Amino acid sequence: MSQHVPVVTIDGPSGTGKGTIAQLVAKHLGWHLLDSGALYRIVAIGIADLNIFHNEVNKICDFAASMKVEFSTEFEGSISLNGKEISHAVRLEETAEKASQVAALGPLREVLLERQRKFCQPPGLVADGRDMGTVVFPSADLKIYLTASPEERAQRRYKQLINKGVGVNLRALLQDIASRDERDANRQVSPLRPAQDAVVIDTTALTIEQVLESVLAQVSLALPETSK
Ligand code: DC
């Protein structure tokens, strides 16, 4: 019998602190991390480089099936696509927008399914995304769903980008977030929604430390062996 590898999924829309929390939880537990949003972002970058259009679904799937992706294990570490360093491009707002468009393609989601499941390796996995608890790891040991008001999420993203020296407009950011939420939540395949058995945490009025504390408390309840 194969060994059970514990999985914690952390889903929710962008700007909820999901990525940071997933990284911190993975580090705390000494587990692997899957940043599934990065995979959709990487596909968006790769197809743009090859001048593949969003309606050329077969070409997109072929690209995604053969792309060679490497994530460094460090915090906010480097990402390479077919040997080319693309960490900066991956985090751009324009990449997020393109990623949200390709993420609506059912056949692409199918192609990425197995690649995502391969991240499930001992001693455990923290998986961050939109459909980790509903589709990719439906039998995860713990499913967390983070939310926050769109205004708060836009504010957080605004601060993040300003700190990185990227000039942005808060209103435009709020509109972008709202339209991406709408697309992610209303697409036909794997729409953004909490799994029925997810623990939903509203992070609007919480600091990252408070969210982390609350997620780790859930981890101890669901996986008591991790806190020994
Ligand atoms: O989490 P993120 O901002 O890096 O995600 C980028 C886009 O990819 C987002 O608009 C939704 C999509 N996505 C998805 O559809 N499914 C996932 N598991 C992760 C991300």
Boltz pocket constraint, residues with backbone or C-beta under 6 A from the ligand:
constraints:
  - pocket:
      binder: B
      contacts: [[A, 12], [A, 14], [A, 36], [A, 37], [A, 38], [A, 40], [A, 41], [A, 96], [A, 99], [A, 100], [A, 101], [A, 103], [A, 104], [A, 128], [A, 129], [A, 130], [A, 131], [A, 132], [A, 180], [A, 184], [A, 190]]
      max_distance: 6.0
